């Protein structure tokens, strides 16, 4: 694959970054390239070495390809055929192929690859059976077998080459339109329009000659022959058979040919053959205008045929005048040839355009592209260019009418599916229901083959202009661009480009002002930040205090209205009470834990997406804390920015930080319990001191991670986004900045790296298990002390007056004994508990070292420099430095081995 580097660089300028990734991977698959450096190397080369494609090199590239072709005539014929069909990017493709012919190593590689692929295909085909029994090359075919084979091949070829009738094509187009717009069916011409060929201005061919045979024209004098041929030609030029010149039947898109009486004098026949191409062009144009004027072919083709009919009127007027001269006996064959010559060029151009539109099956934008290209191709021929310009202007009128409604009002009225922007029926309410909803991207989309070539550069702006206005319209506000002017086609592109740009800037400003000022987008985002990014500390203290007992329950036992009531109470009791949007904050109990939610987000737009969405909830019962999350009510049009996908990202960040906050509270509770436990007599101070030290290390880890996420990731990234929003010029910039903010937060908080997240999750689990163990031990110590106190007090009680107190103390002793029996595993020997603490310490240290080691790798190799701040915070005194260096040396030795 190495030799292909230089040649692949040629066509990369027309590709977007995503298209480059897709095409390189597809090319590697087609060439069966495996291993090596992968697609990224080639993608980098393509992006760094782009060269602009120059259209003037197309002809030389075509000539070079013809020279290298074994059958240059076939190559040129195919090129002309594709060119006549207005195939886009044909010239860049030929240019790329011509450059490939210069690279011998690449050619050798491609030939070898083609050989291997053909061998694989042959091997695969050998295992299948065919319907034809072809004799082997060693035996000769009989004439009968050869004839049968020829008939079969002829039938297959004939069936594949038979063009579809106009009626079938019209029905297909009509069905396609009716399927897309069932409420607005296409109007249809009555059948008699198509069943009566005499209504069409083209030739009516008859299989048998009409009338009695007459004297052969060759037997007549030359003067009589000339007069007879002039009369015949005047008929043929308007689509009527003459006596000695008859039209041949045509099949499909063939050009009309004629039969001239063979007995005609050669000098006269030569002049007749020069004039007959005009009649052939007339036939082509007439058939085209009759067919393409049907509603099924769209408004652009209809406007084009109307313009052609206008030009044909002048042609028919000329023929009528010539007929008048003929009746006066003043028209000879030479004069007819003289008078008809100025019209021949016009007829040839019209017929050529008609044939190209017909062959390319052009409609709407593709028809305008063909006309525009023809107009520019006739730059040196002012008369031909003026003719094409007239046709292009006329055909573009209905297209530009649709364009004007779209860019000035945000409305699409495209009954025949000709416009470059296509509307899809999507519900904007789903933005808040489906985390993978693509309303903004898929409600209106660009259809590439409908883009006129002269609007290609403005396609994205045209799409966005209408989208912006459409959003404002759907909010109940009627908007119309104040700079609205009629858009007209012209060779000076700047004229309509300026109109489109003015409409674009107006639409951008209208929607941006609407969202920023009237809908208070930044205030909404700031409100979401308060809760999902936990920057309202007093609110979360109140909330976690109020809901602590409720969230300990299994998720199925939690009553959501109770949680909602506690949430509202916490909101009213904290500084969050000043937030005008606090009522939009809701409780959401998720059916899966944070890890599963992460996988759902990472699986968006992947093959695993459907499997993860349809997966059954985990069988392990979730606690309220594991399932808990906030949700937020966002209404249209703010839901374009704060959609379900964005809210899912916010939820990921919130659940991650909320769980860290929960672990911190557990460790702080252990600290409080340990303070209380110091008053009890301890069997051994050594292991208890080790537990204190481990608890402090865990607390230091959790607090530093929280500080890093909140103050070194979320806050700086938020301020960057806020500043970017101030300079945003359109809603797409806002979407980009908001998405970038969330993506950077998720990445720097280690939520997009499953490996880091797995280690972090294990560290949190070790901390939680340690707190549970310490809490059980503290409870057991407290109960043990209580039992000793009760025993001493029971021995000092005397008299009947203390009988009630003794009964109460006995009940307490019984309950304490029951608690001890339930937690007997916590009352281990000193050595056993010391081993438990040592094991916790070992697991925590191992996982923390692994996390620091992975962070150092990612911060160095993947340029994730922000993550290195965690290392500096957790290893602020160099406690882990020596062991990290030792792990790095071992890793490098393994790599070298």
NUZA-816716 format. One record per residue: x, y, z of N, C-alpha, C in turn. Coordinates in steps of 0.1 Angstrom, whole numbers, plus 5000, padded with zeros to 4 digits. Layout:
XYZXYZXYZ
...
//
This chain:
500849885000500050005000500950135000
502150125004503050235005503150314992
503250254980503350334968502150424965
501050394971499850464967499650594974
500650624983500550754991500350874982
501250894973501251014964500051024956
499550914950498450924941497150944948
497050894961495750914968495551064972
496651144972496551274976495651364967
495451324955494951414944493551454947
492651354951491251384952490851424966
491751434975491351454989490751594992
490951684983490551824985489051834985
488351744979486851744979486251674990
487051614999486451535009486451605023
485451585030485451635044486251535052
486551575065487451485073486751345075
485451355078484651225080484751145067
484551205055484551135043485951065040
486951145044488351085042488450955051
488050965063488150845072487350725066
486150755061485350655056485950595043
486350675034486950625021488250555023
489150605032490350535034490150395040
489250385049488950255055488350165045
487450215037486850135026487850085016
488750175012489850145003490750035008
491150045021491949945027491249815027
489949815029489249685029489149625015
488949715005488949664991490249604987
491349664991492649614987493249514997
492349465006492749365016494049395023
494249525027495449565034495149545049
495949465055495749435069497049465077
496949505090498149525098498749655094
500049665096500749795093500449905103
500450025098500250145106498750175107
497950105099496550135099496150255091
494850295092494250395083494750535087
495050555100495350685105496550755098
497550665094498750725088498350785074
497550705067497150755053496250885054
495350885065494450995067495351125070
496351105078497151225081497851275069
498351185061499051225048498051295039
496851245038495851305029495551455034
495451465047495051595052496151695051
497451655052498551745052499051775038
498651695028499151705014498051735004
497051805008495951834998496451924987
496051904975496451984964495152024957
494952144953493752184946493652124932
492452074928492252024915491952134905
492652134894492552244884491752184872
490652254869489752194859490452194845
491352284843492052294829492852174826
493152084836493951964834493051854830
491751874829490851754826491151704812
491351794802491551744788492851664787
493951714792495151644791495151514799
494351504810494151384817493451284808
492451334801491651244793492451184781
493251274775494151224765495151124770
495751144781496651054787496050914790
494850914795494150794798493850714785
493450794774493150724762494450664756
495550734758496850674753497250544760
496950534773497250414781496250304780
495050344774494050244772494250144761
493950024762494049924751493049954740
491950004744490850044734490550194736
491350284731491050424733489750474728
489250414717487950454712486850424722
486950304728485850274737485950364750
487150394754487350484766486750614763
487050674751486550804748485050804746
484550694740483050684738482350684752
482950604761482350594775482450724782
483550794780483750924787482651024781
482551024768481551124763480151084767
479850954769478550914773478250964787
479250944796479050984810479051134811
479751204802479751354802478451404798
477851334788476451374783475451354794
475651264803474751234814474951334826
475951424824476251514835476651454848
477451344846477951274858478951364866
478751394878479551484886480851414890
481851504891483251454895483851354885
483351354873483951274863485351314860
485551444858486951494854487951474866
487551504878488551474889488851324890
487951234887488251094887489151054876
488951104864489851084852491251134856
491351254862492651304866493351214876
492551164886493151074895493750944889
492950894879493350774872494550804864
494650924858495850954850497050964858
496951014870498151024879498550884884
497550794885497850654889498650584878
498450624866499150554855500650594855
500950704862502350754862503150674873
502450614883503150554894503150404891
504350354887504450214883504350124895
504850154906504750064918503250054922
502550164922501150154925500350064915
500650084903500050004892500349854894
501549824898501949684900501149634912
501049714922500349664934498849644931
498249734923496849724920496649604911
497549584901497349464892497449334900
498449324909498549204918497249184926
496749294932495549284940494349244931
494249294919493149254910493249114907
494549064905494748924901494248834913
494648874925494248794937492748794938
492148904936490648914938489948834927
490448834915489848754904489948604907
491148564913491348424916490348384927
490148474937489248444948487848434942
487448524933486148514927485948384919
487048344912486948224904486748104913
487448104924487347994933485947984940
485448104943484148104948483048064938
483248104925482348064915482347924911
483547854913483647714910482747624918
482447674930481547594939480147604936
479747694926478347714923478047654909
476747644906476347584893475847694885
475947684872475447784862474347714854
473547804848472347754840472747724826
473947764822474447734808475547634809
475447534800476547444799477447474787
478547544790479547584780480647484779
480847424767481847324765483247374769
484147294773485447324776486247364763
487347444766488047494754488747384746
488947264753489647154746488747094735
487447114736486447054726485847164718
485547134705485047234696483547234698
482947354696481447374697480847344683
479747274683479047254671478347384667
477947394654477247514649475947534657
475247424660473947434667474147484681
475147434688475447484702475847634701
476647674691477047804690475847904687
474947854679473747934676472847954688
472747844696471847854708472547954718
473847944720474548034729474348174724
474448194711474348334706472948384709
471948304707470548344710470348384724
470848294733470748324747471448454751
472648474747473348594750472648714744
472148704732471448814725470148854733
469448744738468248774745468548854758
469648814765470048874777470449024775
471249044764471649174760470549264756
469649204748468449284744467549324755
467349234765466449264776467049374785
468449374786469049474795469149604788
469149614775469349734768468049804764
466849734765465649794761465249904771
465150024766464750144775463350134779
463150184791461750184797460950284789
459650254787458850344780458550474788
458150574781457750704788456650684798
455750594795454550574804455050504817
455950414816456550344827457250444836
458150524830458850624838457950724845
456950764837456050864844455250804856
454850674854454250604865455150584877
456450554874457350544885457550674892
457750784885457950914891456650954899
455450924893454250954900454050884913
454350754913454250664925455250714936
456450754931457450794941456950924948
456351014940455851144946454651114955
453751034950452551004958452850934971
453950854971454350784983454950884993
455550984988456251084997455251195001
454251224992453251324996451851264993
451451185002450151114999448951214999
449051325006447951425006447951514994
449051514986449151604975449551524962
448651454957449051374945449351464933
450151414924450551484912449351494903
449051604896448051614886448551524874
447551474867447951374856447151424843
447851424832447251454819446251334816
445151364809444351254805445051164795
444551034794445150934785445150974771
444151054766444051084752445251174747
445851244757447051324753448151234748
448251114754449351024750448850924739
447550894739447050794729446850854715
446950974713446751034700448051104695
448851024688450151074683450051194674
448951214668448751324658448851454665
448551454678448651584686450051634688
451051544686452451574688452951624675
453851714675454451774663455551684657
455651564661456751474656456151394645
457051314638456651234627455751114632
454851084623454050964626454450864616
455250764620455750664611454750554609
454650514596453650414592454450294587
454050164590454750054585454650034570
453550084565453250064550453150194543
453550214531453450334524451950374521
451650504522450350544520450150584505
449050544499448750584485449450494475
449150524462449750444451451150484449
451950384444453350414441453350514429
454350604429454450704419455750684411
455950764402457150754393458350784402
459450714400460650734408461250874404
461650944415462151074413463351084404
464150974404465350974396465150984381
463950954377463650954363463151094358
463051184368462551324365463751414362
463551524355464651614352465151674365
466351724364467051774377466251894383
465651984374464852094379463652044387
462951944381461851884388462151814401
463351744400463851674412464051774424
464651894420464951994430463752054436
462752084428461452144433460752044442
460751914437460051804445460751794459
462151794459462851784472462651904481
462552024475462352144483461052124491
459952084483458652064490458751954501
459451844497459551734507460251784520
461351864518462151914529461352014538
460552094532459652184539458752104548
458251994544457351904552458151844563
459351784559460151714569460651804580
460951934577461452024587460452054598
459152024595458152044606457451914610
458251804608457751674613456751594605
456751614592455751544584456551474573
456251344570456951274560456751334546
457751334538457551374524457351254515
457351284502457051174492458351094490
459451164489460751084487461651084499
461251154510462051154522461151104533
461450994539460650944550461450924563
460850944574461450924587461450784591
462550734598462650604603462050604618
461450494622461050484636462250494645
461950554657463050564667462750474679
463850424686463650344697464350414709
463550444719464050514731464650654728
465950674731466550804730467350824717
467150744707467850744695467550874687
468450914679468251034670467450984658
466651074653465851044641466751034628
466550924621467250914608466150904596
466650934584465650944573466150854561
465150814553465450744541465150834529
466150854521465950934508465950834496
465050864487464950784475466350764469
466750644467468050614462468250654448
467150674440467350714426467650864424
467650934436467851084435469251114430
469351224423470651264417471551294429
472851254428473851254438474051394443
474151494434474351634438473251684447
472051654443470851694451470851624464
471151494464471151414476472151464486
473351504481474351564491473851684498
473151774491472651894497471451864506
470651764502469551714511470051664524
471151584524471751524536472351634545
472751744540473151854548472051914556
470851924550469751984556468951894566
468951764563468251674572468551674586
469851694591470151704605469251804613
468851914606467952004612466551944615
466051864606464851784608464951684620
466151624620466451524631466451594645
467051714645467051794658465651834661
464851884651463551914654462751804660
462951684655462251564660462651544675
463951554678464451534691463851634701
463851764697463351864706461851854708
461151814697459751804699459351684708
460051574706459751464716460151494730
461251574732461651614745460651704752
460151804744459251904750457951844753
457451744745456151684748456251594760
457451524761457551424773457751504786
458751594786459151654798458251764803
457251794795456251894800455251834809
455251704811454351634820454751674834
453751674843453951714857454951634864
455051504861455951414868457351454867
457751524857459151564855459551694862
458651754869458951874877458852004870
458952104878458752244873459952294865
461152254869462252304862462252254847
462052124845461952074832460752134824
459652154831458552214825458852354820
459552434828460052564824461052564813
461852464813462852444802462152414789
461152324789460452294777459652414772
459152494781458352614777459352714770
460552724775461552814768461952754755
462052624754462452564741461252584731
460052574735458952594726458852734721
459252834730459352974725460352984714
461552924716462552924705462052854693
461352744695460852664683459852744675
459152834681458152924674458853004663
460053054667460853134657461253034645
461552914649461952824638460752794629
459652774635458452734627458052854618
458252974624457953094616458853104603
460153064605461053064594460652964584
460252844588459852744578458552794571
457652854578456452914571456853014561
457753094564458153194554458853134542
459653024545460252954534459152884525
458152834531457052774524456352874515
456152994520455553104512456453144500
457753144502458653164490458553054480
458452934485458352814476457052824468
455952864474454752874466454852984455
455653084458455853194448456853154437
457453034439458452984430459753054431
460053104443461253184445462253104455
462052974457462852904467463452784460
464852794458465552684453466152604465
466752484461467452404472468652484478
469352554470470452634475470052744484
468952804480468352914489467852854502
467252744501466752674514467952644523
469052594517470252564525470752694531
470752804523471252934528470452984540
469152984538468253034548468252954561
468452824560468352734571469652724580
470752774574472052754581472052834594
471552954595471653024608470852954619
469852874616469052804625469652674630
470552624621471152484624471852484638
472652584640473452594653472452594665
471452674664470452674675469752544677
469352474666468752344667469652244673
470952244669471852154674472052164689
472152284693472352314708471152264716
469952304711468752264718468652104718
468952044707468851894706469851834715
471051894716472051834725471651844739
471151964743470651974757469551884760
468651864751467451774753467951634755
468951594746469451454747470151434760
470951534765471751514777470751514789
469751594790468751594801468051464801
467751414789467051284788467851164792
469151164787470051054791470351054806
470651174811471051184825469851174835
468551164829467351164837467351274847
467751394842467851514851466551574855
466451614867465351684872465851794882
465151904883465452004893466852054892
467552044903468952094904469852034894
469751904891470651844881470451904867
469251934864468952004851469652144850
469552214861470152344862471652334861
472252234867473652214867474152184853
473352104845473752074831473652204823
472652284825472452404817473552504821
473952514833474952604838476352564832
476652434832477852394826477952414811
476852394805476752424790477052574787
476452654796476552794794478052834795
478752784805480152814806481052754796
480652634791481452574781481352644767
480352734765480252804753480752954755
481752964764482353094767482853164754
483453094745484053154733483053184722
481853124723480753134713479653224719
479653344716478653444723477253404720
476953364707475553334703475053204711
475953104711475552984718475453004733
476353084739476253114753474953194756
474653284748473453364750472153274750
472153184740471053084740470953004752
472052944757472052864769471752944781
472153074781471853154793470353184793
469753204782468353224781467553104787
468052984783467352864788467552844803
468852874807469052854822468252954830
468153074826467353174833465953124834
465453084823463953044822463752914831
464652824830464452694838464752724853
465552824857465852844871464752924878
463852974871462753054878461952984888
461452864885460652794896461552744907
462852704904463752664914464052774924
464352894918464653014926463453054934
462253034929461053064937460952984950
461352854949461352764961462552814970
463652854964464752894972464453024979
463753114973463353244980462453214992
461453124991460653095002461453035013
462452955010463152885020464152985027
464853065020465853145027465253275032
464053315028463453435033462353415044
461753295043460753265053460853125060
461753045055461952915062460852815058
460252825046459252745042459652665029
459352535029459652455017458352425010
458252464998457152424989457752364977
457952234978458652164967457752044963
456752064955455751954952456351844944
457451864937457951764927459351714931
459751744944461051694949462251734940
462351864938463451914929464451994937
464052054949464952144956466052064964
467152134966468252074972468052034987
467152104993466752075007465551985008
465651875015464551785016464051785031
462751785032462051785045461651645049
461951605062461551475067460551495079
459551405080458551425090459151365103
459651465112460151425125459451515135
459251455147458551535158459551595167
459451725169460451795178460251755193
459151695196458951655210459851535214
460251465204461151345207462551385211
462851515210464251555214464351535229
463251545236463351525251463151385255
462751295245462551155249463651065245
464251085233465250995228466551055229
467550995236468851055237469651055224
469150975214469850965201469051035190
468151125194467251185184468151285176
467851285163468651365154467751475147
466851535154465951625148466651735141
467651805147468351915141469051875128
469651755129470451705117469651645106
468451585109467751505100466451565096
465951665103464651725099464751775084
465751855082466051905069467451865064
467551805053468851755048469151795034
470351795030470851825017470851705008
470251714996470251604986471251644976
472451574975473551624967473251644953
472551544947472351544932471351654928
470651714938469751824934470351964936
471551964940472252094941472752144928
472252264923472852314911474352344913
475152314903476552334905476952474908
476152574904476552714907476152754921
475452664928475052684943475752594952
476652514947477352404955478052464967
478752574965479552644976478652694986
477352734983476452794992475452704998
475552574995474552474999474352475014
475452475022475352465037474652595042
475052705037474352835041472852835038
472552785026471152775022470352685032
470952575035470252475044470052545057
471152605063471052665076470152785077
470152865066469252985066467852945068
467352845060465952805062465652735075
466652655080466452595093466352695104
467152795104467052895115465752965115
465253005103463953075102462852975106
462952855102461952755105461752735120
462852735127462752725142461952835148
462252955143461553075148460053075144
459753025132458353015128457652915136
458252805140457552705148457352745162
457952855166457652915179456553015178
455853025167454753115165455053255161
456253275156456553415152456753405137
456153495130456253505115457453595112
458453535105459653615102459853615087
460253735082460553755068461753835067
462653795059463953875057463654015052
464154125058463854255053464554285040
465654215038466454235025465954145014
464754095015464253995005464154064991
464854004982464754044968464653924959
464253944947464053834938465453784934
465653654935466953594931466853554916
467753594909467853564894469153504891
469053414881470353344876471053444868
472453444870473253524862474653464861
475453494851476753444851477653504861
477253614867478053674878477453624891
478153524896477653454908477453544920
478253644920478253734932476853794935
476053804924474753874926473853794935
473653664932472753584941473453534953
474853524953475553484965475353594976
475353714972475153824982473753814988
472753784979471453774985471353664995
471953544992471953435001472653465014
473753535013474553565025473753665034
473153765028472353855036471153785043
470553695036469453615042470053525053
471253465051471853385061472153455074
472753575072473153655084471953705092
470853735084469653775091469053665099
468953545093468353425099469153385112
470553395110471353365121471153455133
471053585130470853685141469553665147
468453645139467153635145467053515154
467553405150467453285159468353295171
469553345169470453365180469953455191
469353575186468753675196467553615202
466853535195465653475201465953375212
467053295210467453205220468153265232
469053355229469853415239469053515248
468253605242467553705249466153665254
465353625244463953595248463853465256
464653365251464553235258465653215269
466553305270467553315281468353185281
469053145270469753025269470853015279
471653125281472853115290472353095304
471253165308470753145321470253005324
469652945313469252805314470452715316
471452735308472652655310473352675324
473252795329473852825342473052755353
471752745351470852675360471152525360
471352465348471752325347473052305354
473952395352475352385359475252375374
474352455379474152455394473952315399
473052245392472652115398473451995392
473651995379474251875374475851885376
476351995377477852005379478152045394
477052045402477152055417477952175422
477552295417478252415421477452485432
476352435436475552485447475752395460
476952425467477352335478476252325489
475652435493474752425504473452345500
473052365488471952285483472152135484
473352095480473651945480473851895495
474351975504474351935518472951915523
472052005521470751995525470051875519
470251865506469551755499470051615503
471351595505471951465508471551435523
471451535531471051515545469551465546
468751525537467351495537467051355531
467751325521467451205513468351085517
469251095527470150995529469550855532
468550855541467850735545467050685533
466450765526465550725515466350655504
467550715501468350665490469150535493
469150495506469750375510468850255506
467550275504466650175501466850115487
466449995484466449945470465550035462
465950045449465250145440463750115439
463349985440461949955439461149995451
461750015462461050055474460950205476
461650275467461650425468460350485462
459750575469458550645464459050775458
458950785445459450905438458751035443
457451045445456951165450457551215463
457951125472458651165484459951225481
460751165472461951225468461751365462
460751385454460451515447460151615458
459351575469459051665479460351705487
461251615489462451645496463351735487
463351715474464151795465463551935466
462251955466461752095466462052155479
462052085490462352135503463852185504
464752105498466152135498466352265489
465552275478465652395469465252515477
464152505484463652625491464552665503
465252575509466052595521467452645518
467852655505469252685501469252805492
470452845488470652955479470052925465
469752795462469152765449467752825448
467152865459465852925459465753055450
466953115447466953235439466953195424
467153075421467153035406465753035401
465553115390464153125385463752995377
464652905374464352785367464352665375
464352675388464552565397463452465396
462252505392461052415392461252315380
462152345371462352255360463252135363
463852135375464652025380463851915385
464051795380463251675384464151565389
463551465395464151345400464051235389
465051165386465051055377465750935383
464950825384465550695389465850605377
467150595374467550525362467450375364
467150295353467050155354468450085354
469550165353470850105352471850195360
472950145363473950215371474750305361
475650385367476450485359477250415349
477850295351478650235341477850195329
476650145331475850105320475350225312
475050335319474750455312475850505304
477150495309478250535301478350455288
478150325289478150235277477150275267
475950315272474950365263475350485255
475950575262476450695255477550665245
478550585249479650555241479150475229
478050405230477550325219476650395209
476450525211475650605201476350595187
475450565177475950565163476950445161
476850345169477750225166476850105164
477449995160476749865158476149815171
476749845183476249795195475149875201
474749985194473750075200472450005203
471949935193470649865194470649765205
471749685206471849575216471849635230
472549745232472549815245471249875249
470649935239469350005242468249895246
468249785239467249685241467649585252
468849595258469249505268468349515281
468149405287467249395299468049465311
467349535320467949595331468749485339
469749525346470549435354469749365365
470049235367469249155376469649195391
470849255393471249295407470349415410
469749415422468849525426469749645429
469349755423470149875425469649945437
470550015444470050095455469650235450
468950305458468450435453469550525449
470650515457471850605454472450565440
472550435437473050395424472150435412
470850435414469950465404469550615403
469950695413469550835414470250925403
469451015398469951115389468951225388
469451345384468551455382468151455367
467051515364466551535350466151685349
465951725337465651875336464651885324
463551965327462551985316463052105308
463152075295463552185285462552185274
462052305271460952315260461552365248
460852345237461252395224461252545224
462252615218463352565209464652545217
464652565230465952545238466352395237
465352305234465652165234466552135222
466752225212467652205201469052195207
469352285217470652295223470752195235
469752195244469752115255468851995252
469351905243468551795239468851675248
468251565245468351445254469851395254
470551405243471851365242472751455251
472551585251473251675260472951645275
471651625278471251595292471751465296
471951365287472551235291473951265295
474651345288476051375292476151445305
475251545308475151605321474851505332
473951415329473651315339474851225342
475651195332476851115334477851185344
478051315341478951395350478351405364
477051425365476451445378476551315386
476151205380476151075388477551035392
478551065384479951045387480351125399
480051255399480451345410479651315422
478351285420477451265432477851145440
478351035432478750915439480050945447
480951025441482151065448481851145461
480851235460480351305472479851215482
479151105478478551005487479750935494
480750895487481850825493482650915503
482751045499483351135508482551145521
481251155521480451155533480651035541
480750915534480950785542482250795549
483250845543484650845549484650945561
483851065559483751155570483051105582
481951015579481250955590482150855597
483050785590484050695596484950785606
485350895601486150985609485451025622
484151055621483351095633483250975642
482950855636482850735645484150705651
485350725644486650695650486950785661
486550915660486651015671485950965684
484750915682483950865693484550735699
485150655690485750525694486950535702
487550655702488850675710488650665725
487350685729487150685744487050535749
486850445739486750305744488150245745
488350145753489650075755489849985743
490950015736491349935724492349825727
492149715721493049595724494449625719
494449695708495749725702495649855694
496549945697496550075690497250075676
498049975674498749975661497949965649
497049855648496249845637495149955636
494750005647493750105647494350235641
495550265644496250375638496450355623
496650225619496750205604495450225597
494350195604493050215598492750365597
493150445607493050585607493850645595
495050595593495950645582495350615569
494850495567494250445554492950535551
492150555562490950635560491350775555
492450835561492850965557493350965542
494050865538494550855524493350845515
492350765518491150755510490450885509
490350955520489651085520490351185512
491751185513492551275505492351245490
492251115487492151075472490751125467
489651095475488351135470488151285469
488651355479488551505479489351565468
490551515465491351575454490751545441
490151425439489451395426488351485424
487551515435486451605434486851745431
487951785437488451925435488951935420
489651825416490151825402488951845392
487851755394486751755384486051895385
485851945397484952065398485752195394
486952205399487652335398488752335387
489252215383490252215372489752165359
488452115359487852065346486652145343
485652135352484252185349484352345348
484852405359484852555359485652615348
486852575345487552645334486952615320
486452495319485852455306484552535304
483852555316482552635315482852775311
483852835317484152975313484652995299
485352895294485652895279484452895271
483452805274482252795267481452925268
481352985280480653105281481153215273
482453225272483153325264482853305249
482953175246482653135231481253175227
480353155237478853175233478653325231
479453415237479353555235479753595221
480653525215481153555202480453465191
479553375195478853295185478053375175
478153335163477353415152476153335148
475953215151474753135147474553025157
473452955155473052855164473952725163
474552705151475452595149476652615157
477152735158478252765167477952735182
476752775186476352745199476252595202
475652525193475652375194477052315195
477952365187479352315186480052345200
479952475205480552505217480052425229
478652405229478052335240478452185240
478452125228478851985227480351975230
481152065226482552065229482852075244
482052155251482152175265481852035272
480751975269480451845275481451735272
481851735259482851625256484151645263
484551765265485851795272485751755287
484551795292484351755306484351605308
483551535300483551385301484951325299
485651375289486951325287487951345298
487951475303488951505314488551445327
487251415329486751345341486851195340
487551145330487851005328486650925325
485550985320484350905317484350855303
485250895294485250835281486350735279
487050705289488050595289487650485298
487150375292486750265300487750205310
489050205305490150155313490250235326
490350365325490550455337489250445346
488150435339486850435347486750305355
487250195349487250065356488050075369
489250125368490150135379489550235390
489050345385488350435394487150375402
486350295394485250235400485650135411
486750065409487249965419487750045431
488450155429488850235440487750285449
486650325443485450365450484850255458
484850135451484250015458485149975470
486449985469487349955481487050055492
486850185489486550285499485250255506
484250215498482950195504482950065513
483649965508483749845517484549875529
485549955529486349995540485450065550
484650165546483850235555482750145561
482250055554481249955560481949875571
483149825568483949745578484149825590
484649955589484950035600483750075608
482650095601481350125608480850005616
480949885611480649765619481449755631
482749775629483749765641483349865651
483149995647482850095657481550065665
480550015657479249975664479549865674
480349765670480649655679481349705692
482349795690483049855701482049925711
481150005705480250075713479349985720
478849875714477949775721478749705732
480049665729480849595739480949685751
481249815750481349905761480049915768
478949925761477649935767477349815776
477649695771477449575779478249575792
479449615792480249625804479649725814
479149835808478549935817477249875824
476449805816475249745821475549645832
476549565830476949465839477349525853
478149625852478549695864477449755872
476549825864475449895870474449795876
474249675870473349575874473749525888
475049515890475549465903475349555915
475249685912475149785923473749825926
472749775919471349805921470749735933
470049795942469449735954468049785956
467249705963465849745967464849735956
463549735961462449715951462249835943
462749955947462550075939463350075926
464349985925465149975913464749865904
463649795907463249675899462849715885
462149825883461749875870462949905861
464049975868465250005861465949885857
465949785866466749655862466049585851
464749595850464049535839464449605826
464449735826464849815814466249785810
467149775819468549745816468749605811
467949515816468049375811467549365796
466549445793466149455779467149505770
467849615775468949675767470049565765
470349495775471449395775471049285764
469749255765469349145755469549195741
469149315738469249375725470749385720
471549425730472949435727473549305724
473149195731473649065728473249015714
471949055711471449015697472349085686
472649215688473449285679474849225677
475449185689476749115689476648985681
475548915683475448785675475348815660
474648925657474548955642475849005636
476749055644478049115639479249045645
479048915647480148845654481348835644
481148855631482248845622483148975624
482549085629483349205631484249195644
483849105653484649095665485648985663
486649015656487748915653488848945663
489848855662491048875670491848995665
492749045673493549165669494249135656
494849015655495648985643494748975630
493448915632492548905621492149045616
491749135625491349265620492549345614
493749325620494849385615495149345600
494949215598495049155584494049215575
492849235580491749295571492149435567
492649515577493049655574494249655564
495149565566496349555558495849515543
494849435542494449395529493749515522
492949585529492349705523493449805519
494449825527495549915524496249865511
496549735510497249685499496449705486
495149665486494249685475494149825470
493949915480493850055477495150115470
496250075477497550125471497850075457
497549945455497749885442496949955431
495649975434494750035424495050185422
495450255433495850395431497150405423
498050325425499250325417498950295403
498050195400497650165387497050285380
496150355387495450465382496550575378
497450605387498450705385499350665373
499650545372500450495361499750515348
498450475347497650495335497550645331
497350725341497150865339498450925333
499650885338500850935333501050885318
500650765315500750715301499850805292
498550825296497650895287498051045286
498551105297498951245297500151265288
500951155286502151175278501851135263
501251015261501050965248499951025240
498851055248497651105241497451255243
498551325249498551465251497351515260
496851425269495851465278496551535290
496951655288497851725298497051755311
495751775310494951815322494951705332
495051575327495051465336496251455345
497351515341498551505349498451585362
497451675362497151755374496751665386
496051545382495651455393496851395399
497851365391499051305396499751395406
499851525402500551625410499751635424
498451625423497651645435497751525445
497651405439497651285447499151245451
500051285443501451255447502251385450
501651475458502151605460503551605467
503751495475505051495483505951385478
505651325466506551225460506451095466
505351065474505150935481505150825471
504450845459504350735450505350745438
506150845438507050865427507950745424
508650695435509650585433508950465427
507750435432507050315427506550335412
506150455409505750485396506950475386
508050525390509250515381509650365379
509550285390509850145388508850075379
507650115379506650055370506850095356
507350225354507650265340508850195334
509850165343511050095338510649955334
509849885343509349755340508549745327
507749845324506949855312507849865300
508849955301509749975289510549855286
510949785297511649655295510849555288
509549545292508649445285508449485270
508349615268508149665254509349635245
510549655251511849625244511949475241
511549395251511649245249510749195238
//
